[in-house]
Amino acid sequence: MNTSDVPNAPKTGIPRTFKFDLDDTCCLKSNPSLTGIVVRTYLDTDLAFSKVNPAGPPEDYLVVSYTSVPYDVLADFLQTGVPCKGYVFVEFDWFWQGYSLIHEDDLELLDRYIHFGSHVKRDSDDATRGTVISASATCTLEPVAYRNNDESSGEYGSVEFNDWLMPHKSQSPEAGSSRPSPLHNVPLSELMHHQPFIEDDLIIYRQKLGVIRQVDRDTILRVSNVPVSLVDPNALEVPCAFEDKELIWMPDGQQCRTVGTNLQYLEHDNVATSQYVCTKYKNMRGINGSIVPREDARSFGYGHVLSTPATEYKVEWLCTNVFGPGKNEISDGIETLRASVLERDAVKCDFGNIPAWETVRSDVWLHVGELVRFRDPESARQRYSYQHIPTGETFGYDLNIFRIASRNTTLTVRWSDGSVTTEDIKSLRLNTGIDEYIWPGGIVVLKDGIEIIDLPASERIPAYMRQLPNHRRHGGTAIRARTVGVVQAVDVRERIATVRWYKDPDIVLLHGGQILAYPCSFLGELGNTVSQVSLYELDVFPCLERLHGDIVLLAPETIHESASMKKSNAYNVVGPCIYSYTSSLPLSQVHAYLDAMSIAMLNSDWFRSTTTIDTTPLPPRHSYHYQRKLNERPTADFVGQIIAIDVNGEITVRLAGVGACRDIRVPFEKIMMVINVGVLGSAGIPSPSDLSTMSANMTYDNEEGYSVDPDEDEWETDEPNDILYTDSADNHAAPAFAEARYPGNADLEMKDDDSDIVMRDASDELVEQGEEMTLPPEFLILEGSPPSDHHFISKNMAGASVLRTKCIQKEYDILAGSLPSGIFVRAWESRMDLLRVLFIGPEGTPYEYAPIVIDFYFPGDFPSRPPEAFFHSWIGGQGRINPNLYEDGKICLSILGTWPTQNPEEMWSATKSTVLQVLVSIMGLVLVKNPFYNEAGYETLAAEGDRLDESSKYTEKTFLTTRRYIKYALDHPVIGMEDIVTWNYLPSRVPSSACSRPLLLRRAIDSAVAMIEHYNYPSSEGERSASAFVSRLSLGAVVMLRKYIAELETLEVAAAA
């Protein structure tokens, strides 16, 4: 988070003026054939994290100008890398077309980057959300090559390439040319990528599922009508003409060769079939008996790319088919396979290859500008009467390739209220909400039906289980859920879900909800009981989440009898999960995990009743052709894509296959793993599992069912599984400091700078019954030892250098005299390197009256390095209360060195910065009125008044969650802060006119009651809001707030007794 003082109150009533989103496909209005993708926008919030198009000056791009852009606008973009309002940065389809900064009015929207299973909305502030449950598209295709037809003789000439592939030639066809017309209204389902396998393809090979991470390719050119290969495929040049555009920026280090006034040849090794390129003759070698034209070896030859055949594939294996016959071949890490082997034996997970009668389609995997082929060329020739090019005319290479010139996409959307509509893709936007996790068809758990059970201690837990991220915190306990249901509909505005409940489920969740324990978990039969509940009463766990478009690992319908004879084990600590939770394990350990799961499944009744046993004899294990014969058996039926999730609990999966895919309905229990490999990449929208607030940190208190981590004191910010910067890491904006009001007495102001440091024994804080305690000092050094739950207590006390000791003492002097009201600091004489700070949430914010506790540690090289900080997220699993306060304790602030910033004034300075600055930054820049806009880059959204609906939901949830912080602090003593909590929150047991306590507990109750009354009696238009930070509560919030009020009132009564 940036610590600059930027007001974060969003503007309201401002019309949305920007038209394009990241990844939109567009074209120039002045030249519709020039198509590209928007890669940077004015409101782009992900640039700081994108490795593909990171923020900053576009030094690595070929930047050109196709339209007029004011000098100051262009100069600002070249300096910052962020377009001005009204402009977008576009990457065009071909390298030689470059990138360009263009005003939105000069562009036309062609398509959007919305996938099957994506969550969408109609506009940025639409309260209704939906899921894409089908997508169908038709395309306009342009052939990359053709043959001229002599009408007089009826004969065809030699193969020619489309002029748009040659940037130095005119775009208009030559006289007498018979260049074919485009093909219109071609269903995208009839098309496939022109390469059999490309990067990021999922493949099945020898009982393993993997993803292609890299493809090494050769390049075959046609030069002077002779096919040649290249000695060095990287030594290619691409022509770039500047007749229709102005060169703005040449990529750093780009090798180029100038030919004439407006033509340059740029080195570029990533070329596509049909592209026009050149290379030196000495880099050519003849193939199939052809002879390289005899020219000066140092001169250049020009021609088109006939083919880019793969030579090697580098594959990362994700998991194995543990039900497959024979023994799996396990190879950890990236494996390199020869192209001839992989293309012969591997099966591509092509879920678009479906029979024509299937109604659920996912026609969004190919985009405008991509090169494609027909799946069935013969049928396409008859249907579209296009000019087929025999391979004999192109030296054996198939040039029946087309470019997608345009795509018209229709989406079927199931909205959160259960309704289904058909929409044009251009009328929708991706829903990138950071707090949306409950959808129709999803499985939810009622919080009140949850209990914690202790797992029996076992030394037989395998090593790979101990390596999983949540084992240390949750390995000894499990979550049992007995009230489980399927969401029928969601009222997003009122935060109410309609749920149909299972009759008698028994769900056991391991590792804080990441693993569904087998064989002891079952959903059973879905009952007829339907009820409406608050979204805040429901939990969603990663291991129970199934979403449209998910790639899943299945227990096949049929298994060989050899797989059913596995020996049982006593682990009982495995079960379905998401792949990303196990991704830190090598393949051999993932295989062991899945193998243990398969044994647990084999012992269940539901598995035996839904699975067929194949008794066909296997070839002898030591046979020379053993592996080849096993590979001939069907092996792709253990991987599929979820294409339908019904509100009756049924799941339909589209199985991968050698031919067309087929759809089957599967029991929930047969899905072994969701392969969310996409979330491991560096770009794109995170999956809902990652965005779910009910993620890896889900914990519960045994007695009350509330989310509390019993091992919080064991958390460490330097764990290997902690990620400091993520796609959802958080930033910036903050309200003016005047908005924050400490809810104490009016006369509690800042102390004078000459205040003395106070020291007191910890026991002095205890007040005898019958005595009235006094106002606790804001800063105090305690005698005795720091509390055992201080996060940094296990840190060795660094050597007491003179400089460090003096600097810490100076910090203490500043804190003793200058702490703002609402911040209390405790230090310990025995450990001067530790601090504990309690913030009382400012009025007018969703944090009002809530205690926020943060532990600090002065490292050994302080003040060269800033202090380390840890936020105590007492209600773990309920989601963050602020984008900059992580549930694992991390705090994102540039002054703490935990958030990147380009402004040196925002960084920690050994000579200028102080701990007081850190505390004031947290109070004024984190605990703010609209915390949603603290998300990375969202200060721009706040300035535009964009996504107000999401902001209000985030604020409402933050307010509800922080009410639980009040209860927790009163139920569980905050060691070192007991007197502060007591004095600020509880009434005195002794009548006294000398001291008036703030009574924050009563204030919190009164404020909550007033907000409920506001909901019950809505004011007329233009009158007051429910509070300074929430205009109106949702019904779901009212339901929960009533419960919280009852709990807080019970505490108040007990305190006064």
N, C-alpha and C positions, 0 to 999 in steps of 0.2 A: 504493500500500500504506500502510495505517495503521501508524504506528511506535509505537503503544502496546504495552506489554508484556502481551500476551494469550497465555496458553498455547495451543498449537495441537495438542497431543496429543489425538486423538479419543477419546471415551468408547466403550467396547465393551460389548456385551451389553445395550444399552438398547433396549427394544422401541420400534418406530416407532409414535407415537401420533397423528401428524397424518394427515389423510385426503385433503386436497385439494391439487392442484397449480395453478400459474398457468394461466389460460385454461380451467380446468374449467367445464363448464356444470352448474348446480345449480338447485335450487328450494327454497323454504321448505317444511319439513314441515307447518307449520301452514296454509300456503296454496300448494298445488302449482302454481297458475296463475301464481304470481310467480316467474319464472325469470330467471336472470342468469348472468354470467361472473365468475369469480374473477380479480381484477386485482392483488391484493397478498396475500402469504402470509407466515407467520412465517419460512419458509426461502427467501423470494424473494431471489435473488442478482443480479437484473438491474435493480433499481430505480434504481441510481446512473446507469445509462446510458439508461434508457428515456425517450424524449421524449413518449411517450403517457401514461404514468402514472409520472412521476418520483418519486423518494423525497422525503420531506418532508411537512409538514402538508398535508392535503387542501383547500387554500384555494380551488381552482377547481371543487370538486364540490358538488353538492346532496346533503348527507349527512343521512340520516334513520335512524330507529330502528324496526325491525319486531319486534325481540325484546329481552328484558331483557339489558343488558350492565352489569357493575359500573362504578361511576363511575371508579375508578382505571384500569381497563383502557381505557375510552373516552378519558379525559384523556391517557393516555400515547400513544394512537394519534394523537389530534389534535395532539399536540406533535411526534411523530417521524415519523408517516406509516407506521410499521411495526407490523403487528398483533402482539399478544401471542401466545404459544404457545397453540394451540387455537382461534384466531380467524382469520378471513379477511375481506378487504374485497371486497364484491361490487358489480359494476355491473349493474343490472337493465335489462331489454330496452328500456324506454321512458324518455325523459328525465324525465318527471314521476314515475317510480318511484324515481329517484335511486340513490344508493350507500348501502351500509349495512355496518357492522361486525357480523359475526354469528359466533356460536360454531359450530364444525364440527358439533356434535351437533344443531343446529337446521336443518341443511341435508341435502339428499339429492343425491347425485351422479347426474346425468342423462347426461352425455356427456363426452368428452375431446377436446382439441384435437390430434388425431393425424391426419396427412395421409398420402395415398398416397406411398410412398417414405420415410416417416419411419423412423428407427431407434428401436426400442423394447426394453423389458425388462419382466419381470414385477414386479419390485420394485427398490428402490433399490440393494440389494447383490447382485442376481442377476448371476452371472458371465456368463450367456448373453445375447447380444444378438441382435436380429433386425431384418429389414427388412419393412415392409408392402408386399406385392406385389399385393394386391387389397383392395378395400373395398366392401362392399355395405351399403346402409342402407334401412330402411323408416321411414316417418314417419306421425305423426298430424297431420292438418291441420284448422284451424279457419277457416271462411270469414270474411272481414272484413265482408261485407255479405250481405244476404238480403232476401227479400220475404215478408211474411206471407201465408199462404194461408187464404182463407175456405173452410172445408170444406163449407159448405152450398152455395155457388155454384161452388166450384172455381176462383175467380179469385184472382189475386195482387194484393196491394196495392203501395204505393210501396216504394222501396228503403229499408231500415233498416240501421243499422250495429251491429255487435256491441257489447254494453254494456261489455266490457273496454277498449274504445277511449275510453270517457268516464269519466275518473277520479273525477268528482264524482257519478256515479250508482251505484246499487246494482249489485252483480255478479249478482244473481239475476234471471232473466227475469221479465218482467211477465206477469200473468195473461192468457191468450189468445194469448201470443206463440208463433209457430211457428218460432222460431229453429232452424236446421238443426243436426243432430248432427254431430260431427266425422267426418272420413273417416279410417279406420284402415288400417294396413298398405299405405300407398302407397309404392311404390319411389321412392327419391330420384332415380333415373335418369330418371323421367318428369317431373321438375320442372325449372324454370329460375327465375332471379331475375325478379322482376316488372318490373324495368327492363331494357330491351334492352342498355344499356351502363352500367357504373358505374366508379367510381375503381378503379384497379389492374388493370382488364381489359387483357389483351394483345389487340391488334387488328392486322389486316393491311389495309393501305390503299395502293393504288397502288404495289405492289412494295416496300413498307416494313413492317417490324414495329415497333410502338410500344406504349407503355403509357400509359393514360389517367391523368393526374395530377390533374386537377380537372374537375368537371362543374358548370356553372352552370345552375340550374334555375328555371323559373317555378313558380308554385303556383296551382292551380285549386281553388276552394272551391265547395261547395254551401251557399248561405245562403238561408234561407227558400225552398227548392226552386228556387233560381235559380243558374245557374253564373256565377261571377265570377272574373276574374283579379286580380292585385294590381299596384298601381303600384310598390310596394316589397316584394318577396318576403321581405325580412328583418324587416319590421315585423309579426311575428306573436307571439301570446302563447299559451301552453299552460297549461291549468288543472292545478293540483296540489292535491289534497285531502289534508288531514292528519288525517282521521278515523281511519284505520287505522295511522297512523305518526306519530312525533314528529319534528319538525324539529330537527336537531342543528346543521347548518351550512349557511348560504346562500352560494353562490359569491360571491367578491369581485367587486364591480361588477355583480352581477345585478340587472337592473331587474325589479321585481315590483309587482303591484297586488293589494291585499287586498280580498276580497269575502266578507263574512260572517266567521264565527268560524274555520272550518277550511279555507277555500278561498283560494288565491292564484293569480294568473295571472302566469306568468314569461315574459319575452321569450325566444324560442327560434326560430331560423330553419331548423334542420335537421329538417324534418318529413317524414313518410312518408304515402303514400296511405292513406286511410281515417282518419287521425288527426283528433281533435277539437281545433279551434283557434279563435281569435278575432282580429279585427283591426278597426280603425276603418272606418266606412263610407267615409270619404274616401279610404281606401287601396284601394277596390274599383273595378273597371270591368267593365261588362257585356261578354259575349262572345257571338258567334253571334246577335246581335240581342237578347239579353236586356237587361233594365233593372235596375240596382241598386235594391234596395228603398229607398223614400224614407224615410229616417230622418235624425235629427240627424247631420251628417257627423262630429261629434266623438264620437258614441257608438259602441259596439262591436257588431259583428255576429258571430254564432257559427255554426259549421258544420263539416262534415267535408271533408277534402281528397279531391277527386275524382282528381286526377292531379298529378304533379310533372314535367312534360315538360322535357327538356333543351333549353337554348337554345344553349349553346356547350360544346365539349369542348377541353380543353388537353391536348395529346399530346406526350410525349417520344419521339422516334424513336430506336430502338436500333440497327437495322441494316437493310440492304437486300437484296433478292433480286438478286444480281449475275448470275444466270443468266436473269433475266427478259427478255422481248423489249423492244426500245426502250430509251430512255434514262431512267434513274432521276431522279426529282425529289428533289433534296437540299435539305433545310432544317435548318440547325443550330439547336440550342436547342429551346425549347418552341414548338409551333405551335398556334394556335387555329383550330378548324374549326367551322363552323356545324353545328348538330345535324342539319339536314335533309340536308346533304352526307354527313356521316360515317355516319349511320344508313342512307343509301341505298347507299353504295359500300363501306363497311368490312365486313370479316369478323371476327367475334369468335372468338378461340381458345377454343372451348367444347369441351374434351376430354371432357366428360360426355355429350355428344350422340352416343351410339353405338347401333348396331343391337342389338336384343334378344338376338341369339345370341352376342354377344361375352362371353367368360368373364372377362376381366380388366376389373374395374370400379374406378372411383375416386370412389365416392359419398360424398365428405366435404367437398365445396366449399360446401355449404349447411348452416347451423347452426340450432339451436333459436332461435326468436324471429324469424327472417328471414321476409320476405314473398315469396311465390313464385307462379308460374303453372304450369299444365300445358303441356308442350311440344306435345301434341296434344289440344287441348280437346275435340274431337268424340269421339275415342276414349275420353277420360276420362269424359265425360258418360254414355256407354253402360256403362262398366265400373263406375263408382262411384255412378251415379244421383244425383248431387248437383244442387242447384238452380242452374241456369244463369241468369245475369242478362243479358238482352239489352242491348246498348249503347244502344238507343233509350230505355231507362228511365233511363239515367245520362248523358244529354246527349252521347252519342257516346264516352264514356270507358269503358274496359273495367274493371269492378270484380270480375271473376272472379279474385279474388286470395285467397290463403290464407296463414295464419300457421302456421309449423311449431311445433306445440305440444310435440312430443317426437320423438326420433329413436333408433332402435335400430340400432346399427352392428356389423357383423361384419367382422373383419379376417382376411385370410390372411397369415400371417407366415412368411417363410423365415428360419430361425435360423442363427446363425453356423456351426453344425455341419452345415448342409445340409438338415436336416429341415424339413418344412413342416407347420404346424398352423393351425387356425381358432380365433380367439379373440374374445371379447366385448371391445369397445373399452375398457370400464370396468375390465377386469382387467389392463390394460397401462399402462405409463408411458413417456413420452418418454425416450429415452436421450440425455441432454445431455452425455455424456462428452466431455472436451476432448482425448482422445487415441485416438479410434477412427477408423480410416481404411482398414482392410482388411476386405472383405466378399466372400462368395461371388459370383462373376461379375466381380469387379474385375480389372483388369489391373495386374500388379506386375512390378517389375524386380529382378533379383538384383544386389545391390551389387557382388559380386565380378565381375560381367560388365560393369561400367561402365568406360568410358575417356573421357578428355577429348581433344577434337580442336580444333585452332586453325582458326578460319575465316579465309579469305584476306581481307586488308584490301581494302576497297572504298569508294570515294567515292560510289558510286551507292546506298548505303543511303538509302531515303527518309526525309524529315524526321519523318514520323509514327512510324517505328520508333525513332528516337532519343529520342522523348518517352515511350516506355513505361518503366515503373518500373525494370525490371532491366537496361535496355540498357547503362547506364554500367558496371555491374559484370560483366555477362556477354555483352556484345555481341560480343566478340572470340573467344569460345569456344563450343563446343557439347558436349553430353553424348551419347555414342554407347552404346546398350544393345543387346547381342546375346543376352542371356538374359532372355526375356520370357515371361510365362505368365499363365494365368487361374486365379484362386483357386477351388478346388472346395469347401473347407470350412475353418473356423478353430476350433481348440481355444483358446478365449479364456483359459481358466484356465492352460494350459500354454504359451500364447503360441507356438503352432505352427500353420502353415498348410499345407494340402495344395494343391499347385499342379500344374496341367497345363501343359506348356511348348509354345510354338510351335516348329516344326521349324527354321526358318532366318530369324528376324526380323532386321531391321536398322532400328533406331529412332534417329533423330537429334533431340535436344531442344535448343531454343534458349531463351535468357533464363532459364537456371537451371531448366528444366523447365516453363516456362509455355507454350511453343509447340512443337508437333510439326511439324518441318520438312518441307515439301513441295517437290518431289516425291520426295525421297530417302529417305523413310521408308515401310516396309511391315511388316505383321505376318506375312503369309504364312499358311501352313496350320498349324492346330493339330495337334500331334503326339500320340502315345499315351504319352509319357513323363510319369509322375506321380511326384512326390516330396514329402516333408515337409521343410519348412525353418522355421527360427526367424523369427518376425515381425520380429526385429531385423536379419535379413539382407536384408529386402525394402524396397524404396522404392516409393512411390506418388507420381506426378507429376500436377499439376493438369491438364495437357493430355491425360492418358490416362484421367482419371477420368470415368466415365459411371455415373449413379445412377438408380434408379427415380424417376420423376416429373420428371426433368430436362426442361426445355424446350430444344429443340435447333434450330439452323439447319442445313438440309440442302441438299446438291446434289440438285435434283429428279430424278425418274426420267426425265422428258422435258424437254429444253431446245430452244429454237428455234435453228435453224441460225445465226441472226445472233449468238447468244451464243457459238457455237463458233468464231467467226472472229476472236477477240481476238488482238492482237499479243503475242508473248512478251516477257518481261523477264528481266533477269539478276540479280534480287534474291536469290531463293532463301533468303529470311529470314522467310518467312511460313508459316503453317499453322494447323491447328485450335488453339483456346485457349478459355478461359472468358471470357465477356463482361466480367466485372468487371475483368479485366486490361487491357482496352482502353477502359474506361468513361471514362477521363480525356480521351479523344480526342473531338473533335466528329464529328458524323455523316459529314461529308464525308471525314474521314480514316479512319473505320471502313470506309466504303465503298471507299476506295482500298486498304485492307488486304485486305478481302474480295475485291476485284477481282483483286488480285495473286495471292491464293490460288486463285481460280477458274482463272486462266491456268495455274498450276502443275498443277492437277487435270486440265485439258484435255489436257495433254501426257502423262498417265499411261495405261498400258495398262488398269489396272483400271477407270478411269473410262470409257474408250471401250467396254469390254465390258459395262458395267452401265447405260448411258445410251442412251435413244432420242432421235434427232434429229427434230424437227418441221420440216417444210419448207413449212408453210402460209405463203403470202405475207402480209407485214405490210401494213397500210394505208400509203399515202404519208405520209412524215414531216411534210410541210407541209399535210396534210389538216386541215380544220377539226375533224373528228371523230377525229383520230388518237389522242389520249389516251383518249377515251371508248371507242373500239373496242379499244384495248389492255386497258382495264379490264374489258371483257366476257370476256376470256380467263381461264381458271382461273389464279389467282395464289396460292392458299393452300397449295400442296404443297411449299413450302420451309420450313415450320415444323411441328414436331411435338413430341410428348411421349413420352419413353421409358417404355414400359409393361412391358417384360420384358427382363431381362438374364440370359441362360442361362449355365450353367457351361461350355458348349461354345463360348463366345465370340460367340454370335449375339445381336443387339440388335433388338428389335421397337419400332417407333415408330408412334404414333397420329397421323396427319396431320390438321391442321386443315382445315376445309372449309366451304363454304356450307351444305351439308346435314349429314347424319350424317358423323362421322369414319370413317376407314378405317385399318386396321392394315397395315403393311408391314414386312418385314425388310430391314434396311439394312446394308451393309458398314460396319465401324468407320470406314474412311477417308472415308465420305461425310458424316459429321457434322462440319460446319465450325466450329461454335461452340456451347458450352453457354450458354444465356441465363440465367445465375443472377442475374437482375435483383432477385430477392427479397432477396439479401444486401446490397443497397444501401439498403434501407429502414432505419428506425430501430428497429423492433420485431421480435419473433419470434426463433426459434432460428436461429442462424447455420447456413449450409449446411456440409455436410461438407468441401467444398473449402476453406472458410475455417478449419475446425477441423483440417484435415489438417496433421500435423507436417511433411509434405514439401511445403511451400508455396513462396512466392516466393523464399526465400533459399537454395534448394538449390545447393550448390557442391561441387566435388571437387578434391582434390589430384591433380595429373597423375601423380605417381609411384606413389602407394600406393592410390589409389581412395577415400581418405577424404575426408569432407566438410570442406573448408577453403576459405575465401574468400581468393583471392590478392590482392584489392584491399581488404582490410579497413581499411588505413590511409586509404582514401579515403572511408570512410563519414562521413556528416554527419547529426547529429541534427536539423538544421533543414531537411532536404530537403522539398520541397513534397509529396512522396508519402508521407512519414511521417505516421502518425496517432498522436497522443499518447495519446488515450483511445479505446479500442475496446470492443466488446461483451465482449471477453474480457480487457479490462484487469484488473489483478490487485491483490489486497488481502491483507491484514490479518494474520491470526493468526500467532503465533510461540510457540516453546517458552520455558519458563523458562530463563534464562541458565545455570542450573546444568547443563542437559542438554548444553551445548556444551563439549567438552574438546579442547584443542589437543593434537595427537599428538606433541609434541616431548618433550624431556627434562623430567623432573618438576621440576627446579630452575630451569626457565626461567619466571620469574614476571614480573609487571609491574615496570618500573623505578621508582625513586624520582622524585618530582616535580622534584628539583633536578638531574636528569641534564643534561649538557651536549650541545649540538648538535655533531655530528661532520661534518666536511667531508673529502672524499677525492676524488682524481682518479679518473676512471673506470678508468684503466689500473691503478690500485692493486688493483683487484679480481682481476686475473689473478695466479694463483699459479704459481710455477715448479714444474716437475715435480720431485718429491723433497721438496717442502715441504708441510707440513700446514696447510690454511687454518684460520682461526679462525672462531668464531661470528660471522656477519655482524650488525651492529647492526640493530635494528628500524627506526630512522630514520636517514637519511643524506642529506646534500646532496652531490651529485656535481659536480665541475668538468667542463668541456666542454659539449657541446651535447646536448640531449635527443634521444632516438632518433627516427629518421624515421618509425617506425610509431606514434608517440604520436598518438592520434586528434586531439588539439587542436593539433598542431604548426603547422598552417597558420593558426591564429588569430593575428591581430596582437596583439603584446603591448600591452596597454592602458597608457595613460599612468600613470606611477608616481606617483600622488597620495600625499601624506604619509599620509593616513588608510588608504588601501588597503595601502600598504607596511607600516605598523605592524601592521595587522590580520593580514596574511599572516605577518609575523614572529612575532606572538603565537600563530598557529596552529602554526607550526613549534616554538615553545617547548613547547606543550602536547603535540604529537606526540612530541617528543624525550623527554619524561619520563613519558608515561602510556599508551603503546600496550600493549594487551593482547597476550599471547602468541598467535602465529599470524597476526599482521598485520605486514607489512613495507612501509615507505613510502620512496620515493626521490623527491628533488627535485633541481633543477639550478640551480646558481648563476647561469647565464646566462639562465634562464627561471624566475624565482621564481613565476610564475603557473601552472606545471604540476606535477602530481604523478602518480606511478604507484604503485599499491598492489597488493600481492600478498597474497591471503588463502589460508591453508591450511585446507581444509575440516575442520571439527571432527569428532572421533570421535563415533560414535553417530548420525551422520547419513549420508545417501547421498552427501554431499560429502566424506566423510572421506578425507584425504590428497590431495585434488585441489587443484591451484593455480588460483585464480580471480584474474584480473588486471583491474583497473579503472583507467582514466585519469581524472584530474580536471583541471579548469581553473577558475581564479579569474577571473570576469568583471570588466570594468572598474569596475562599480558594487558590487563586493564590499566590505563584507559586507551591503549592502542586499539583494542577491540572493544566493541560495545558490550554491555551486560547481556547475558542470556536470559530469556524469559520463558515462562510456562504458564499457560492459561488453564485453570481448573474447570473443565467442562463437566459439571456435576451431573448433568442430565444427559449422559452420553447416549447416542443413538436417536435422538430427537431432531437431529440436524443442527447445523451451526446457527448460533444466534447472531452471527455477523460473518460476512464473507472473509474477514481478516482474522477471525478467531476460530482456529481449527479444533475439531473434537479431539484430536490427539495432542492438543496443547500448544501447537505452534501458533505464533502470532506474526502476521505479515505487516511489517513496518519498515520503511526504508531506513529510518534512524537506527533500527536494530540490526540492519544488514541482512534482513530476511526478505527483502523485496527489492528487485533491481530498479535503479533510477539513473537517469542521465544527468540529473541536477546535483552537483556536488554539495549544494547547500542543504539538501535533504538527507545526506548521509551522515553517519556518525563521525564526529571530528574529535580527535584526542585532546585538542586544545580548547575547543569551543562548546562541545556538547555536554549535557548533564543528564543525570537520571531524571531530574525534574522535567526536562523537556520531553523525555520518553513518557512520563506519566501524564503530562498535559496533552500530549499527542493522542494517547489512548482515550482520555476523557473527552477531548474535543473533536477528534477525527474518526474515532471508532464507535463510541457510544453515541450515535447520532439519531436524528429523527427519521431518516430514510435509509436504513442500512443496506437495502438492496443495491443502491448505487455505489456502494463501496466495492462492488465486484470489479474486476480488472477492466479498466477502460470505460466503465459505465458512467463516468462523469459527463461524457458526451451525451449519453441518453438522457441524463437528468437535465442537461441544458436544453435539450429538444423537447422535454416533456414526453419522452417515449417510454413505453412499457409501464405505464402508471398502474395498470391492473396487477401486473406481477409484483410491482413494488408494494402495493397495498397488502397483498397476500403475504408477502415476506414479512412486512412489519407486523401484521396481525399474529403470525405464527411466532415471531420473536417475542412479542408481548406475552403470549400465552406461556411460552417456554420459560421466560425469565420469572414468571410468577412461581414456577417450581423451584427456582433458585432461592427465593425467599424461604419457602418451606424447608428446603434442604439445609440452609444455613442455620435455621432454628432447630431442626431435628438433629443435626450432626455438628457438634462444636467445631468452629473454625479455630484451630489451636493458634494461640497468640493473638486472636482477635475476639475472644469471647466477650470481653467487656464492651467492645465497640458494637457488636451485634446486639447485645442485651440493651445497651443504653439507647441505641438508635431505633430499635424495632419494638421493644416490649414496654408495657406500662410499668410504672414503679409500684412495688407492693407497699411502699411507705408514702403516705400523703406528704407532699412537700411543696411549699410555695417558692422555695429558693431555686428550684431547678425545674425546667420544663423540657421534658424529653420530646424528641421529634415524633415518636409514635408512628414510625413508618409502616408497621404492620397494619395499623388501623387505616392509615392513608391509602395503602394498597387495596384494602378491602373496600373502602368507600369509593375509590376511583373505579374499581371493577363493577361495583353495584350500579354506579351511575351510568357506566357504559352499557350495562344490560338494560337499564331503564330506558336509555336512549333507543335501544333496539326495539323494545316493546312499545314505545310511544314515539314513532318517528316524527321528527319535526317537519314543518312545512319547508318548502324550498327556500333556500337562502338563510335558514337559521343555523344554529350551532351544530358542530360535529360532535361525535361521541367523545373525542379527546383531541388534543393538539396534534396527534400523530395518526389517528385512525378516524376517518370520516364516519364510518358505520361498520359495526361488527357483522360478521356473517353469522348465520344460525348455528353453524358448526362450532364457531368460537364461543358463542353464548353457552352452548351445552357444556363445553369444557370449563368455561370460566365459572359457571355455577358450582361445579365440583371443586374447583380450586378455592373458591370463596369459602365453602363449607370446611375445607381442610385448614385454611388459614384462621378461620374463626375458632375452630377447635383449639388451635395452638394459642390463640389469644386468651381464651377462657382458662386454659391450663396455666398460662403464665401469671394470670391475675389471682389464681386460687391460692 
